[in-house]
Amino acid sequence: MAVLILQATPATRIIGKMGASTSYEITTHMVPPRQITATTMPVIATQVLTFGRHVALMCPRRSFMVLVRPARGQRKPRGFDAAMRAEELNCVSWLHVTLAHPVPHADGPGVVSWGGRFTPFCLDGHDPVWPGDGPAFL
């Protein structure tokens, strides 16, 4: 069994014309790190989701990433790096992604942030609409 450390770090991602960039505040911890024990990627993904929900309750409406690393002296479980690259561990579920240059529409403002299960949807020049707060048609 692998012993892993989960850490929530404030972060945001901006998608521009030349690509995407993610800014992190690596030295800032939103809540104390949590140590988990897991053997498979689905178990790790579930525990990351649980930890992320805890962080979201403690720091509502904040953008963050969950960093997963092996504890000192531990090895990563088989398939860990591939799962991280494929974003299968739910580490970016709370990361707010913003378009640097929203494309305006003929009948209204453009989309600045598409949102997700835990992140807000936002139109250019408007307040964000958080999951569960807005009308069902959004």
C-alpha positions in Angstrom: 0.0 0.0 0.0 1.2 3.5 -0.9 1.1 6.3 1.6 0.3 9.6 -0.2 0.0 13.2 1.0 -2.9 15.3 -0.3 -2.4 19.1 -0.2 -4.8 21.9 -1.4 -3.0 24.7 -3.1 -4.6 27.9 -4.4 -4.4 28.0 -8.2 -6.0 29.4 -11.3 -5.8 28.6 -15.0 -6.1 31.1 -17.9 -6.5 30.0 -21.5 -5.1 32.5 -23.9 -4.5 32.6 -27.7 -1.1 31.0 -27.4 -2.1 28.2 -24.9 -3.0 27.8 -21.2 -1.1 28.8 -18.1 -1.7 27.7 -14.5 -0.5 29.9 -11.6 0.0 28.2 -8.2 0.6 29.5 -4.7 2.7 26.5 -3.7 3.7 27.9 -0.3 0.1 28.6 0.7 -1.8 25.7 2.3 -5.6 26.2 2.5 -6.1 23.4 5.0 -3.6 21.1 6.7 -2.3 18.3 4.4 -3.9 14.9 4.7 -2.2 11.5 4.6 -4.0 8.7 2.9 -3.2 5.0 2.2 -4.3 3.6 -1.2 -3.4 0.9 -3.7 -5.4 1.7 -6.8 -6.2 4.8 -8.9 -10.0 4.7 -8.3 -9.4 4.6 -4.5 -7.0 7.6 -4.8 -9.5 9.5 -7.0 -12.3 8.9 -4.5 -10.1 10.1 -1.6 -9.0 13.2 -3.5 -12.6 14.0 -4.2 -13.5 13.6 -0.5 -10.5 15.8 0.5 -11.4 18.4 -2.2 -15.0 18.6 -0.9 -13.6 19.2 2.6 -11.4 22.0 1.4 -14.3 23.5 -0.6 -16.4 23.6 2.6 -13.6 25.2 4.6 -12.7 27.7 1.9 -15.9 28.2 -0.2 -15.8 29.5 -3.8 -12.0 29.4 -3.9 -10.0 28.1 -6.8 -7.5 25.4 -5.9 -5.8 22.2 -7.0 -5.2 19.1 -4.9 -1.6 18.1 -5.1 -0.9 14.4 -4.6 2.6 13.2 -3.7 4.0 10.1 -2.1 5.1 10.4 1.5 8.8 10.4 2.2 10.3 6.9 1.5 7.2 5.7 -0.3 6.7 4.6 -3.9 3.9 5.7 -6.2 1.4 3.1 -7.0 1.5 1.5 -10.5 -0.3 3.8 -13.1 -0.1 6.9 -10.9 1.8 9.1 -13.4 -0.5 8.1 -16.3 -3.6 8.8 -14.2 -2.2 12.2 -13.2 -1.4 13.1 -16.8 -4.9 12.0 -17.9 -6.4 14.1 -15.0 -8.2 11.0 -13.6 -7.5 11.7 -10.0 -9.9 14.7 -9.6 -7.0 17.0 -8.7 -8.3 19.9 -10.9 -12.0 19.6 -10.2 -12.0 22.9 -8.2 -9.6 24.8 -10.5 -11.3 27.9 -12.0 -10.5 28.1 -15.7 -10.9 31.5 -17.4 -10.7 32.5 -21.1 -8.4 35.5 -21.5 -10.2 36.6 -24.6 -13.9 35.6 -24.6 -15.4 35.5 -28.0 -18.5 37.8 -28.0 -21.7 36.5 -29.5 -24.0 38.5 -31.7 -26.9 38.4 -29.2 -25.0 38.8 -26.0 -21.7 38.6 -24.1 -19.2 35.9 -24.6 -18.4 33.1 -22.1 -15.5 33.9 -19.7 -15.6 30.6 -17.8 -17.5 27.4 -18.7 -17.5 26.2 -15.2 -17.9 22.6 -14.1 -19.3 20.4 -11.4 -17.6 22.5 -8.6 -16.6 25.7 -10.5 -18.7 28.7 -11.7 -20.0 29.5 -15.1 -19.5 33.2 -16.1 -20.4 35.5 -18.9 -18.2 38.5 -19.8 -19.1 41.4 -17.6 -21.5 39.4 -15.3 -21.2 37.8 -11.9 -20.4 34.1 -11.9 -23.1 31.5 -11.5 -22.2 28.8 -9.1 -23.4 25.2 -9.4 -26.7 25.0 -7.6 -27.2 28.8 -7.4 -28.4 29.6 -10.9 -31.4 28.7 -13.1 -31.5 25.1 -14.3 -31.2 26.1 -17.9 -27.5 27.3 -17.4 
